[in-house]
Amino acid sequence: MTAFSVLDLCPVVEGGSVAEALADTRRMAAQTEASGFTRFWLAEHHGMKGVASAATALVIAEAGHATSTIRIGSGGVMLPNHSPLVIAEQFGTLEALFPGRVDLGLGRAPGTDMITARALRRNLESGAQNFPDDILELKHWLGEPDDTKLIAVPGAGSHVPLWILGSSLYSAHLAAALGLPYAFASHFAPDMLFEALDIYRAKFTPSEQLAEPYVIAAVMGVMADTDAEAAHLFTTVQQTFVSMRRNTRGRMPKPVESMEAIWSEAEKIAVEHTLRYAVVGGQETAKKQMLSFIDATNADEIMISMPIHSIEARLKSVELFGAMRATL
């Protein structure tokens, strides 16, 4: 049976606050665990009014305290923004707090605009170029300590499992070469999905962490009692992507009755293309869409992002996806 997991951005909604967003993420983590999902990941983003997961390790800890068995982690940490030693210490701490439950997903994008990226990285030009070396350094800090004086405490000996996240062919080649599990961001960057998965599987080299390729494919997901209700809730995602194209990002918008007065024809085409793998509907419609996606990708696991304005509707969507999985 294909595993289901949740990617959460700790969304700050219109009319809400950061404190409420953090409380909602704790509720999301608990509902995700109760609904039988495999893992609950949070993503690093910066300088975005609608996302409260910038201090990713701190928010992951909140998810950990709200749960007891589900795997928790990052989807992902943007490693070029950080010293590998600092990330080893953060995730070594998480592993000590929640033994055997922590994943460390790694990306090389900044997770923000270029101005904020420069403020984060200081040396923006070299950050992404050093990504493979930074991964190897991070793996060293999380491994068994050697006889040098410099070690990660916490972190050394924790062996937190690493994941490569990506939306390009580069990430597929890298994950395969390092023998790490691979999560593809098809929920917002679908164009290279199938080529990337083919490359990863064909070129995979077994490692100490992983003997065979393991693929997560991500989708946007909204489930509700009816197709019409799900489509209405999904207008929040559509508005968000229109705002991203216009560079007018704000807090997560409330759903609207119709998108026609909001987007232009060109924006509609672009957004629908970007979100073409989204699973949106009531039970029968969503199940049909999900089965089609699983069949096309042969993914080991589906990571579902549910940017729904209402926390109650978001929790209901998690519950419905969990119930769907039991019938697949």
Summary of the structure (lengths in Angstrom):
residues: 328
radius of gyration: 19.0
end to end distance: 7.1
largest distance: 65.0
contacts: 1147
relative contact order: 0.14
helix: 45%
strand: 16%
